[in-house]
């Protein structure tokens, strides 16, 4: 016994650093993992796999079910030999998807920037109620996260058929979550939420659920597709939040006793004396921008109202706050409420003495990156074709591909109609953008805009689709063969149009003009471009982010 007591205990040492971590993770390994998760070269395998499923119109869940079934069968073979394991064999997930989608697995390994751009172009927010706010603590109103549920309109008619007897599974939910990390730091995660969890019954009649995950998280009903601090998905999220931040379910309410209420009143009163803030009025509110802070004053519609108005504040990308109730009435609070009412009287006088276009309002704190399927009208004056719609003046970001060089983002003044979800730019702005290179967005003229019956969903005349992206064979414009084919490559690389669709449009042009002798040159160009598209391999040109604009 004494000999065994004196025998040294065997301790497993870390292979990486040679130390014992008592069951913990090696600091060197943690450092490398953190570098990987914060790296711009990080790959999001499942996000890229889903993009290919969307492109091929193949149900993502169908393949997950097949993988789960194959894994269960393998488990049963292993368990029959005495082992008790339940595994999803991730080493062959990429190859299984590649075989099912008839593509190379290398397609699934690309930069997160391209993955983020691709998703941002196809995701759409339908209802403001699809945005939810969650708090860490109700008492101090610390924000934990905001969840935004979106849809992919082109990926809805998908049916899953499985050996498990599950048919017609639809209704994927795509969720971007903004995580509040403190000190104005945010992280955005993007997940697909499955309509069901996949489960199976063992021979021992145990009910086991399949989970999907990585080193940091695991879930049976959702799969992480992407994470980023800045990028196209983050921009998409903020773009939608800029339009929805003052909704009742997305703001934090504070009493008039809060010291910030007095601070903001003082700032606005001083600005009023100096006439240094541009105020605007709509039927529902007064609003302005103070630096990167958006400010609104709205009528108080509460039955128990103690003030005629509520003050809304949103600083940069933070959550919006509203001062709209009283905890303990005091003379000071009543005085501050009167100050707010006096400020409204000043604003009323201001808007009367500073003529404004009643069809427009300004939102200087908002910056929009125009989305791929958004539309913008190029015109001499910002004006929606619906007279009762109100336009917002914004600072928009448009992607430009110089004729030589790398893609760049250009900020331009623009108008936006929240009702139609259409953007507007001036003719002079359009010409300036055009001189810098390829405008990576859809461009159409005022006539097309006015005569289109179903403009919001881009159901435009067949002839106009290619031309909106700058393609034409007109002798007047004299676009070179290289430029025409660059535009066609952009459409193909970004999945905006398929080969079949582009060839169909070109065939339409050819057949429509085939008997017109003065169109021989145009027909020759269309035929040559058709041959180019037919032989084009996706990815031969750099993938560009393409967005949408209308012109006048």
C-alpha positions in Angstrom: 0.0 0.0 0.0 2.8 2.4 0.9 4.4 1.8 -2.5 1.2 2.8 -4.3 0.8 5.9 -2.2 4.3 7.0 -3.1 3.8 6.3 -6.8 3.6 9.7 -8.7 0.2 10.4 -10.2 0.0 10.6 -14.0 -1.1 14.0 -15.2 -2.1 14.7 -18.8 -0.2 17.7 -20.2 -1.4 20.0 -22.9 0.1 19.1 -26.3 0.1 22.8 -27.3 2.0 24.3 -24.3 3.1 21.4 -22.1 1.1 22.6 -19.1 -1.8 21.1 -17.2 -5.0 23.1 -17.3 -7.1 21.0 -14.9 -9.8 20.4 -17.4 -9.8 23.9 -18.8 -8.9 25.1 -22.3 -5.4 26.0 -23.2 -4.9 29.8 -23.3 -2.9 29.4 -26.6 -5.8 27.5 -28.2 -8.3 30.1 -26.9 -6.1 32.9 -28.4 -6.0 31.2 -31.8 -9.7 30.5 -31.7 -10.5 34.1 -30.9 -8.2 35.2 -33.8 -10.1 32.9 -36.1 -13.5 34.1 -35.0 -12.4 37.7 -35.4 -10.7 37.1 -38.7 -12.0 38.5 -42.0 -11.0 35.2 -43.6 -13.3 33.1 -41.4 -15.5 30.8 -43.5 -19.2 30.2 -42.8 -19.7 26.8 -44.3 -23.5 26.4 -43.7 -24.2 29.9 -44.9 -22.5 29.2 -48.2 -24.3 25.8 -48.5 -27.7 27.5 -48.0 -26.9 30.1 -50.7 -26.2 27.3 -53.2 -29.5 25.5 -52.1 -31.3 28.8 -52.8 -29.6 29.2 -56.1 -30.5 25.6 -57.2 -34.0 25.8 -55.6 -33.2 22.7 -53.5 -34.7 22.3 -50.0 -32.0 22.8 -47.4 -34.0 20.8 -44.8 -34.4 17.9 -47.2 -30.6 17.4 -47.3 -30.3 17.9 -43.5 -32.9 15.1 -43.0 -31.0 12.8 -45.3 -27.7 13.5 -43.5 -29.5 12.8 -40.1 -31.0 9.6 -41.4 -27.6 8.4 -42.7 -26.0 9.3 -39.4 -28.7 7.4 -37.5 -28.2 4.3 -39.6 -24.4 4.5 -38.9 -25.1 5.0 -35.2 -27.3 1.9 -35.2 -24.5 -0.1 -36.8 -22.0 1.1 -34.1 -24.4 0.6 -31.2 -25.2 -2.9 -32.3 -21.5 -3.7 -31.4 -22.0 -2.4 -27.9 -21.2 1.3 -28.2 -23.7 4.0 -27.2 -23.1 7.0 -29.4 -25.3 9.5 -31.3 -23.3 11.5 -33.8 -23.7 13.8 -36.7 -20.6 13.2 -38.8 -19.7 16.7 -39.9 -16.6 15.6 -41.8 -18.8 14.6 -44.7 -21.5 17.3 -44.5 -19.8 19.5 -47.1 -19.3 16.6 -49.5 -22.9 15.3 -49.0 -24.3 18.8 -49.9 -21.9 19.1 -52.8 -23.0 15.7 -54.2 -26.7 16.6 -53.7 -26.3 20.0 -55.3 -24.1 18.7 -58.1 -21.3 21.2 -57.4 -17.8 21.2 -56.0 -17.5 21.5 -52.2 -14.8 24.2 -52.7 -17.8 26.5 -53.7 -18.8 26.5 -50.0 -15.5 28.0 -48.9 -15.5 31.7 -49.6 -14.9 35.0 -47.7 -17.6 36.1 -45.2 -17.8 39.4 -46.9 -19.1 37.7 -50.1 -21.5 35.5 -48.0 -22.8 38.6 -46.2 -23.3 40.5 -49.5 -25.1 37.6 -51.1 -27.6 37.2 -48.3 -28.2 41.0 -47.9 -29.4 41.1 -51.5 -32.2 38.5 -51.1 -33.5 39.1 -47.5 -36.6 41.2 -47.0 -38.4 42.5 -43.9 -42.1 42.3 -44.3 -43.6 43.7 -41.1 -42.2 45.9 -38.3 -43.7 43.5 -35.8 -41.0 41.0 -37.0 -38.5 43.0 -35.0 -38.2 42.2 -31.3 -36.3 43.8 -28.4 -34.9 41.7 -25.5 -33.5 43.1 -22.2 -30.9 41.6 -20.0 -32.6 43.2 -17.0 -36.0 44.8 -16.8 -35.1 47.0 -13.9 -32.1 48.9 -15.3 -33.3 48.4 -18.9 -30.0 46.9 -20.2 -30.5 45.8 -23.8 -29.3 42.3 -24.6 -30.3 42.0 -28.2 -32.7 42.9 -31.0 -34.0 40.1 -33.3 -35.1 40.8 -36.8 -37.0 38.0 -38.6 -36.8 38.2 -42.4 -37.9 36.2 -45.4 -36.3 35.2 -48.8 -39.1 35.8 -51.3 -37.4 33.6 -53.9 -37.1 30.6 -51.6 -40.6 29.9 -50.3 -42.1 27.3 -52.6 -39.9 24.5 -51.3 -41.3 21.1 -50.2 -39.5 18.5 -48.2 -40.3 14.8 -48.6 -38.6 12.3 -46.3 -38.6 8.7 -45.2 -39.8 10.0 -41.8 -43.2 10.8 -43.2 -42.8 14.6 -43.1 -44.2 16.3 -46.2 -44.5 19.9 -47.5 -42.3 21.5 -44.8 -42.0 25.2 -45.5 -41.8 28.4 -43.5 -38.1 28.9 -42.9 -37.3 31.9 -40.7 -34.1 33.9 -41.2 -33.0 35.9 -38.2 -30.5 38.6 -37.8 -29.7 39.3 -34.2 -27.9 42.5 -33.0 -26.1 41.7 -29.8 -25.3 44.7 -27.5 -21.8 44.2 -26.1 -21.5 47.6 -24.3 -19.6 50.8 -25.0 -21.1 51.2 -28.4 -19.9 47.8 -29.6 -22.3 45.5 -31.4 -22.1 42.0 -33.0 -24.6 40.7 -35.6 -25.4 37.0 -36.0 -27.4 35.4 -38.8 -29.3 32.1 -38.4 -31.8 30.0 -40.2 -34.6 28.7 -38.0 -35.8 25.3 -39.1 -39.6 24.6 -39.1 -39.0 21.4 -37.1 -36.4 19.7 -35.0 -35.2 16.4 -36.4 -35.6 13.4 -34.0 -35.5 9.6 -34.0 -36.4 6.8 -31.8 -33.7 4.3 -30.7 -34.1 0.5 -30.4 -34.4 1.1 -26.6 -37.4 3.5 -27.4 -35.4 6.6 -26.3 -36.4 9.8 -28.1 -33.3 11.5 -29.4 -33.1 15.0 -31.1 -30.5 15.9 -33.6 -28.5 19.1 -32.9 -26.5 21.1 -35.3 -23.6 23.3 -34.2 -19.9 24.2 -34.0 -17.3 24.7 -31.3 -19.3 27.6 -29.7 -23.0 26.7 -29.9 -25.4 23.9 -30.8 -29.2 23.9 -31.5 -31.8 21.5 -32.8 -33.9 24.3 -34.4 -31.5 26.8 -35.7 -28.1 26.9 -37.5 -25.6 29.7 -37.5 -25.0 31.0 -41.0 -22.8 34.1 -40.4 -21.4 36.4 -37.7 -20.0 39.9 -38.3 -19.3 43.3 -36.6 -19.5 45.2 -39.8 -20.7 44.1 -43.2 -23.7 44.0 -45.6 -26.0 42.1 -43.3 -25.2 44.6 -40.5 -26.0 47.4 -42.9 -29.3 45.8 -43.9 -30.2 45.5 -40.2 -29.4 49.1 -39.5 -31.2 50.3 -42.6 -34.4 48.7 -41.4 -33.9 49.9 -37.8 -33.4 53.5 -39.0 -37.0 53.4 -40.3 -38.5 51.5 -37.3 -36.6 52.7 -34.2 -39.5 54.8 -32.8 -42.0 52.0 -32.9 -43.5 51.4 -29.4 -42.2 47.9 -29.1 -38.6 48.9 -30.0 -38.1 51.8 -27.6 -37.3 52.1 -23.9 -39.7 54.3 -21.9 -38.4 56.6 -19.2 -40.1 59.1 -16.9 -39.9 62.8 -17.2 -37.9 62.8 -14.0 -35.0 61.1 -15.8 -32.1 63.7 -15.8 -31.6 63.0 -19.6 -35.0 64.6 -20.3 -33.8 67.9 -18.8 -30.4 67.6 -20.6 -32.0 67.2 -24.0 -34.5 70.0 -23.4 -31.6 72.3 -22.6 -29.7 71.2 -25.7 -32.8 71.8 -27.9 -33.6 75.1 -26.3 -30.1 76.4 -26.9 -30.2 75.2 -30.5 -33.6 76.9 -31.0 -32.1 80.2 -29.8 -29.2 79.8 -32.2 -31.4 78.6 -34.9 -28.9 75.8 -35.5 -31.2 72.8 -36.0 -33.4 72.3 -39.0 -36.8 71.1 -37.8 -39.4 69.4 -39.9 -43.1 68.6 -39.4 -45.2 65.7 -40.6 -48.9 65.0 -39.7 -47.6 62.7 -36.9 -44.5 64.3 -35.4 -41.8 66.9 -35.4 -38.3 65.7 -36.0 -34.7 66.8 -36.6 -31.1 65.5 -36.5 -28.6 66.6 -33.9 -25.3 65.3 -35.2 -25.8 61.5 -35.4 -28.7 61.6 -33.0 -32.3 61.4 -34.3 -34.9 63.4 -32.4 -38.7 63.3 -32.6 -41.5 64.9 -30.7 -44.8 63.2 -31.0 -48.3 63.9 -29.6 -49.1 61.9 -26.5 -52.1 59.7 -27.3 -52.1 57.9 -23.9 -55.4 58.1 -21.9 -53.5 58.9 -18.8 -51.3 61.5 -20.4 -49.7 64.2 -18.2 -48.0 66.0 -21.1 -49.3 66.8 -24.6 -46.0 65.5 -26.1 -43.4 62.8 -25.8 -39.7 63.2 -26.6 -37.9 60.5 -28.6 -34.1 60.2 -28.8 -31.9 57.8 -30.7 -28.2 58.1 -30.6 -26.4 56.7 -33.7 -27.0 52.9 -33.7 -28.2 52.6 -30.1 -31.7 51.8 -29.0 -34.3 54.5 -29.0 -35.6 56.0 -25.8 -38.8 57.9 -25.0 -39.7 60.2 -22.1 -43.4 59.7 -21.7 -44.6 59.2 -18.1 -44.3 60.5 -14.5 -43.3 58.5 -11.5 -43.7 61.2 -8.8 -45.1 64.6 -9.9 -43.0 67.6 -8.8 -42.9 71.3 -9.6 -39.7 70.7 -11.5 -41.3 68.0 -13.7 -44.3 70.2 -14.4 -41.9 73.0 -15.4 -40.0 70.7 -17.8 -43.2 69.5 -19.4 -44.1 73.2 -20.1 -40.7 73.7 -21.5 -41.3 70.9 -24.0 -44.7 72.4 -25.0 -42.9 75.8 -25.5 -40.4 74.1 -27.7 -43.2 72.7 -29.9 -44.6 76.3 -30.2 -41.2 77.4 -31.4 -41.0 74.6 -33.9 -44.5 75.5 -35.2 -43.3 79.0 -35.8 -40.0 77.7 -37.3 -41.7 75.5 -40.0 -44.0 78.4 -40.9 -41.1 80.8 -41.4 -38.9 78.2 -43.1 -40.8 77.0 -46.2 -40.5 73.3 -46.8 -41.6 71.0 -49.5 -44.6 69.2 -47.9 -43.9 66.1 -49.9 -40.4 65.8 -48.3 -38.9 65.3 -44.9 -35.3 65.2 -43.8 -33.5 62.5 -41.9 -29.9 63.6 -41.7 -29.0 61.0 -39.2 -30.0 58.2 -41.6 -27.6 56.6 -44.0 -29.0 54.0 -46.5 -27.1 51.5 -48.6 -29.4 50.9 -51.5 -30.3 47.2 -51.7 -30.0 45.0 -54.8 -33.7 44.8 -55.5 -34.5 48.4 -54.3 -35.5 50.9 -56.9 -34.5 54.6 -57.4 -35.9 57.1 -59.8 -33.5 59.4 -61.6 -35.2 62.8 -62.1 -34.9 66.6 -61.9 -37.0 66.9 -58.7 -37.6 64.2 -56.0 -41.3 63.3 -56.4 -43.2 60.0 -55.8 -45.9 59.3 -58.3 -48.3 59.0 -55.4 -49.0 62.6 -54.3 -50.0 61.6 -50.7 -46.7 59.9 -50.1 -44.0 61.6 -48.0 -40.3 61.5 -49.1 -37.4 61.4 -46.8 -34.1 63.1 -47.7 -31.3 60.7 -47.0 -27.6 60.1 -47.6 -27.4 56.9 -49.7 -24.5 54.7 -50.5 -24.1 53.3 -54.0 -21.6 50.7 -55.2 -19.4 51.7 -58.1 -17.0 49.5 -60.1 -14.4 51.7 -61.7 -13.5 50.7 -65.3 -10.1 50.0 -63.7 -9.7 49.2 -60.1 -11.6 47.8 -57.1 -15.3 48.2 -56.2 -15.9 51.3 -54.0 -18.8 52.8 -52.2 -19.9 56.4 -53.0 -22.2 58.5 -50.8 -24.8 60.5 -52.6 -27.8 62.7 -51.6 -31.1 60.8 -52.4 -34.8 60.7 -51.6 -36.7 57.7 -50.3 -40.4 56.8 -50.2 -41.0 54.5 -47.2 -44.5 53.6 -48.6 -43.3 52.5 -52.1 -39.8 51.6 -50.9 -38.3 53.4 -53.8 -35.2 55.7 -54.0 -34.8 58.9 -56.0 -31.6 60.6 -57.3 -31.0 63.7 -59.4 -30.0 63.5 -63.0 -26.7 65.4 -62.2 -25.9 62.8 -59.5 -26.6 60.0 -62.0 -24.2 61.5 -64.6 -21.5 61.9 -62.0 -21.8 58.3 -60.9 -21.8 57.1 -64.5 -18.5 59.0 -65.2 -16.8 57.0 -62.4 -17.5 53.5 -63.7 -20.2 50.9 -63.7 -23.1 51.9 -61.5 -23.8 48.7 -59.6 -27.5 49.2 -59.4 -30.7 49.1 -61.5 -31.3 52.4 -63.4 -34.4 53.2 -65.2 -36.0 56.4 -66.5 -39.1 58.4 -65.5 -41.3 57.0 -68.2 -40.7 53.4 -67.2 -41.3 54.4 -63.5 -44.7 56.1 -64.3 -46.1 53.4 -66.6 -45.1 50.4 -64.5 -48.2 49.0 -62.9 -46.4 46.8 -60.3 -43.2 48.7 -59.6 -42.4 47.6 -56.0 -41.7 44.1 -57.0 -39.8 44.9 -60.1 -42.3 43.4 -62.5 -41.2 45.7 -65.3 -41.4 45.4 -69.1 -39.2 42.5 -70.4 -37.2 44.8 -72.6 -36.1 47.0 -69.6 -34.5 44.5 -67.3 -31.1 44.3 -68.9 -31.2 48.0 -69.8 -31.7 48.9 -66.1 -28.3 47.5 -65.4 -26.8 49.6 -68.2 -26.8 47.0 -71.0 -27.8 48.2 -74.5 -26.5 47.9 -78.1 -27.6 51.4 -79.2 -25.2 53.1 -81.7 -26.0 56.4 -79.9 -24.6 55.2 -76.5 -22.0 53.1 -78.3 -21.2 50.8 -75.4 -18.1 48.7 -76.1 -18.3 44.9 -76.3 -16.1 44.7 -73.2 -18.4 46.9 -71.2 -21.6 45.0 -72.4 -20.1 41.7 -71.4 -18.9 43.0 -68.0 -22.5 44.0 -67.3 -23.8 40.5 -68.3 -21.1 38.9 -66.1 -22.2 41.0 -63.2 -25.7 39.8 -63.6 -24.6 36.2 -63.8 -22.1 36.3 -60.9 -24.6 37.8 -58.6 -27.5 35.5 -59.5 -29.5 38.4 -60.6 -30.4 36.6 -63.8 -29.7 33.1 -64.9 -28.1 32.2 -68.3 -31.5 31.0 -69.5 -33.2 34.2 -68.6 -30.5 36.4 -70.2 -30.5 34.3 -73.4 -34.3 34.4 -73.4 -34.2 38.2 -73.3 -31.6 38.4 -76.1 -33.6 36.0 -78.2 -36.6 38.2 -77.6 -34.8 41.2 -78.8 -33.4 39.4 -81.9 -36.8 37.9 -82.9 -38.6 41.2 -82.4 -36.1 43.1 -84.7 -35.2 40.3 -87.1 -37.0 41.8 -90.1 -35.8 45.4 -89.5 -32.9 46.0 -91.9 -31.7 49.0 -89.9 -31.2 46.7 -86.9 -28.6 44.3 -88.4 -25.7 45.8 -86.3 -27.8 45.5 -83.1 -28.8 41.9 -83.9 -25.2 41.0 -84.6 -24.2 42.3 -81.1 -27.1 40.5 -79.5 -26.1 37.2 -81.1 -22.4 37.7 -80.1 -23.4 38.5 -76.5 -25.7 35.4 -76.5 -22.8 33.2 -77.4 -20.7 34.9 -74.7 -23.4 34.2 -72.0 -23.9 30.6 -73.2 -20.2 29.8 -72.8 -19.7 31.9 -69.6 -18.5 30.2 -66.4 -19.8 31.7 -63.2 -17.1 33.6 -61.3 -14.8 34.4 -64.3 -15.4 38.1 -63.4 -15.1 39.5 -59.9 -18.4 39.2 -58.0 -19.9 42.7 -57.6 -22.6 43.9 -55.3 -25.4 45.1 -57.5 -28.2 47.4 -56.3 -31.1 49.4 -57.8 -31.8 53.0 -59.0 -34.5 54.8 -61.1 -33.8 57.9 -63.1 -35.6 60.8 -64.7 
